[in-house]
Each structure stands twice: as C-alpha cells, then as structure tokens.
Amino acid sequence: MKIYKTPKVPYQIRLQIIKVGLPTEHLSLENTTLEQVQDMVKTVIENQKISPLILGKVTNVNIREYLPYPKSKNGEQLSVSLRGFEPKQVLDLIINHLE
C-alpha cells in the first residue's frame, strides 16, 4: 500500500475524512484493496488508545474504490467512525503510518 502519485494507475482507493464543522481531508492510495485500507485505518486508530467514553461529533473515514478513465466511476465503499480526533489529525496518523 502506498500514497497515490501516478496518474496512470488503473485503480485506486480514495479516503475522505469528514467531521461536521471542519474541513474535509482527502488521500488517495494505490496497490491496495478496500479491506486492507479499512484494516490499516482501524489499526492506526486503535494504536492511539483513545477512550471509548469520549463525547462529541463523530469523525468518519469513508474508503471508496475509484476506477479512472475510461470508466471514471466510484466503486464499493466502506467506512470507519471514531471520536476524539479531528480530520487533519487522522490524515497525519495515516500518512505517518504509511511512511
């Protein structure tokens, strides 16, 4: 799994990290599957040892397949929800994990 950088990759996974009231963060990955990305995001979040009792708005990580030109369409989607982190923090955790 690596961060998407090449425009010629025929298949990629796009992450959209959303929390109401805050800017949405995006990241595209290549050479991976939906399930692998979902497992990786869960592992990264679980390693932070956050309390399950945190209140507040939910941060959602939407994980979606993207098939580029000539199909140019979205495929299946999975999601991971959590509390206690802003979208930018989640993006930084994922990038640090991948590097």
N, C-alpha and C positions, 0 to 999 in steps of 0.2 A: 504494500500500500504506500502510495506517495502522493504529494500535492500535485494537482494537475497544472501543467505548464505548457504542454504541446497542443496546438490547435488541431492536429491530425489524429488524435486519439479517437477511435470509433465509439467508445463507451466510457462514461464517467459517472461518478456518484457526486451529487451536489448536496451540501449541508446548508440548511437555513436555520439560524439560531435566533429565536424570537422571544421577546418579553414585552408585554404591553407597556407603552410609555417610553421605551428605549429604542435606539437604532438597531435594526436587524443586521446581523453579521452573516457572511457567506463564505463558503470554502468548497472547492471542487477537488475531488480525488480521482486517481486513476489506478488501474491494476488491482482492483478490489471488488468485493460484492456488497450488496446491501447488508447481509447478515454479519460479515466481517466488520463493517463500519459500525453497525449497531453494537456489537460486542466490544469494540475498541472504545466507543463513547461511554458505554456503561462502566468499563474497567477504569477509564480515566476519572470519571466522576466518583466511583466507589473508592478509589485510592485517596481521595481528598478527605475521607472520614467525616462528612458533614452530618449534622444531627438530623434525624428524621422528624424532629418536632419543630423545625423552622416554619414560621408563618410568612405569608406574603404571596406575591404573584408568582406564577409558575413560569419557568423558562423552558421552552420547547426546542428540541433539536429535531428538525424534520430532515430525513435522509431519503433522497429520491434519485432513482436512475434517470439518466439523460442520454438519449440517443441522438447524436448530432446529424447534420446534413448528410444524406438527403431526407432522412425521416424527420429530423428536428422535432422530437416529441419527448414528453416525460413518460417514464415507465412507472413501475411499482414504487410504493413509499412505505417507510417505517418511521417510527417516532420514539424519542426518549424524552421524558419530562422530569424536571427536577426543581428544587427550590434552593435558594441560598447563593446563587451565582448570577451575575449579570451576563448578557450575551458575549461581551468582549472578553470577560474572564474565561468563559467556556471555550471560546475560539483560541485564546492564548494557551490554555491547557492542552487542547488537541494538537495545536502546532508544535508545542514543546514535546509532546509525546511522540510525534512523527519524526522530529529531528533527532 
